[in-house]
Amino acid sequence: MENKAHALIAGAFVVVVTVLLALLAIWLTRDNTRRDLYEMSTGETISGLQPQAPVRFRGVPVGKVESIGFDNKVKGNVLVRVSIDRAAPITQSTFATVTSQGVTGLGFIQLDDNGQSSQRLTPNDDDPPRIPIKPGGLDKLLKQSEVIFKQAEQATTRLNQLLSDDNQKAVATAVTQLAEAS
């Protein structure tokens, strides 16, 4: 009888501790932050951006990416839906760029404001307002890469012409004549 009482008490203890741990986990992972939905549509590449990626306003975490899909309103564009804290200063002049984090290359949304408008962007969860996405530094570099490669090719072609056999002979002749004249 005493063994059964000890087993019953041990079992009740395990159940109570399990319930307490579950409640603690729920309490620690709860998120009371009130967020508004916004959309971003772009024809640019958004490599490295994943759902649940962070959204930062000038480096301060303010939200996360909710979903990524195709835009029904603009054919061929990518639609990114984000949830942003209500306390974040999202105005009509706020814009976004897709940026990558250090070595990992994971993408996140970087929000910034050029200060042209102080009027807050009115949230509407049924038809979320759109924040424009501007190309990031890497996108600008990739777009200019063809021009950079052409210029590098032209420079190497000119250098090869300068160092051609005929020019080398002419330089050697000029040096020899200069040596004779001195």
Stockholm file with secondary structure:
# STOCKHOLM 1.0

chainA/1-182         MENKAHALIAGAFVVVVTVLLALLAIWLTRDNTRRDLYEMSTGETISGLQPQAPVRFRGVPVGKVESIGFDNKVKGNVLVRVSIDRAAPITQSTFATVTSQGVTGLGFIQLDDNGQSSQRLTPNDDDPPRIPIKPGGLDKLLKQSEVIFKQAEQATTRLNQLLSDDNQKAVATAVTQLAEAS
#=GR chainA/1-182 SS CHHHHHHHHHHHHHHHHHHHHHHHHHHHHCCCCCEEEEEEEESSCCTTCCTTCEEEETTEEEEEEEEEEECSSSTTCEEEEEEEETTSCCBTTEEEEEEEETTTTEEEEEEEECSSCCSBCCCCSSSCCBCCBCCCHHHHHHHHHHHHHHHHHHHHHHHHHHTSHHHHHHHHHHHHHHHHHC
#=GC SS_cons         CHHHHHHHHHHHHHHHHHHHHHHHHHHHHCCCCCEEEEEEEESSCCTTCCTTCEEEETTEEEEEEEEEEECSSSTTCEEEEEEEETTSCCBTTEEEEEEEETTTTEEEEEEEECSSCCSBCCCCSSSCCBCCBCCCHHHHHHHHHHHHHHHHHHHHHHHHHHTSHHHHHHHHHHHHHHHHHC
//
